[in-house]
């Protein structure tokens, strides 16, 4: 009796690995922000995209949203919803960075480390655009391997 081995789809493998990578990216990005919301508030204040009244709320909610979205992507739990949130975050970040770059604002993006000396450049915007496109590729997957729950 011949048993057939499972057929591995190279695109699904790549989408699955990319899903996990996007999750790890968000967990890493949130790690510095979670411990110091007051410092993160100063970083997002430099973006000049939110009203002052919303800044304290955003400084608390955004890092946790990044963390739990990253966790869901990494584990494959409700991965499609998490990929949508990932794309939304990356789209907003890309637009905010591009807007500030066009305005000539000199700032630290605060993307991965709030104390980093990384200044806003076209490369920063391009990097976030690549993250956004990666998220879209994951979002369009029919399924992914190693997911806690298949959707």
N, C-alpha and C positions, 0 to 999 in steps of 0.2 A: 504494500500500500504506500503510495507516494503522497507525502504531505507537501503542500506548497508553502514556501517561505513568504513572509509578507513582502509586498513590493514597496520599496522606499521611493518616495517622490523627492527629487533633489530640490525642487522649488519649495515644497513644504518643509523640508529639513532647513533650508535657508531661512524661511519665514519663522520657523520655530526658534532657531538660534537668534535671529534678529529680535524676536519678541522678548527673549530672555535678556539680550543685551540692552534693549530699551528699558526694561525693568531695572536692571542693575544701574544703568545711567541715572534714572530718576532717584533711586535709593541713595546713590552716592551724592547726587546734587542736593538732596534734602538734608543730608547728615549734618552739614555745617549750619544750616538755617534753623533746624529744630531746636538746637540748644540756646539760641540767642535771638529771639524774635525782635528785641529792641534794635539790635544791630541790623537785622534784615529789614526792618522798617525804614532805616536810613538809606539802605540800598535801593529799595523799591520807590522811595520818595524821589530819588534822582531820575527816575524814568519819566516823571511828570505826566502820567497817564491816568492816575486815579485821583479822585477828590481826597482832600486831606482827611475827611471823616472816615473814609474806607481803609486808609492805610493800616491802622492797628489791626483791623479784622483780617486784612489780606496778609499781614506779616505772620499771623498765626495759622490761617487756613491753608495758604499756598504750600508751605513745607509739608504739612500733613497730607495734603492732597497728592503731592509728589511722592511722598513715602508710600502711601497705601496703593496708589496707582502702580508704582514700581513693584511693589510686593505682588499685586495681582498679576501683572505682566510676567514677572519672574516665575511665579508658581503656575501660571496658566489658569488661574481662577477668574472666571468671568472675563477672559482675556479680550474679547471683542469690545466690551464696554470700556475696559482699561485702555485699549488701543485708541478708542475714540477720545477719551480724556487726554491721553498722551498727545495725540494730534492737535487737540484744542489748545493744550498748554504750549506746545511747540509753535503753533501758528500765532498765538498771541505774543509769545516771546519774540518770534522773528519779526513780527510787525512793529512791536515796541522798540526793538533794537534798531530796525531799519529807520523808523521815524526819528529816533534820537540821533542816529548817524547823519541823516539828511539835515537835521537841525544844527549839526556841528557840536552837539553836546559831548563834552569830555567826561567820561564816567567809567567806572568799573562795572561790568555787567552783573557781577555777583552770582554768576551761573553755578559755579562749582565750589568756590571758596570766597567768602566775603572779604577776606583780607588780601586776596590776590591782587597783583599789580597789573593783571590783564586789562588793557584798555579796549574800549569799543572800537572795532575796525570793521571793514567789509568782510574780513575773514570770520569774525564772530557771527555776523548775519548769515553768511554762507554755511557755517557749521550748523547753526540752528535750523536752517532750511533743509540741510541734509538729514538732520534728526527728524524733522517733520515728514520728509519724503519716506524715511525708513518706517515711521509710524503708519503712514498710508499703506505701505507695502504689507505690513502686518495686518492692518485693518481689513484689507481686501482678501486675506487668506480664507479659503473655504473651511479650513481646520488647521490646527497646529498639533505637532507631536508633543508629548509630555505635558499635556494640559490636565489640570485637575478635573475640569468639567468641559466636555465637548459641547459646542453650541451649534 
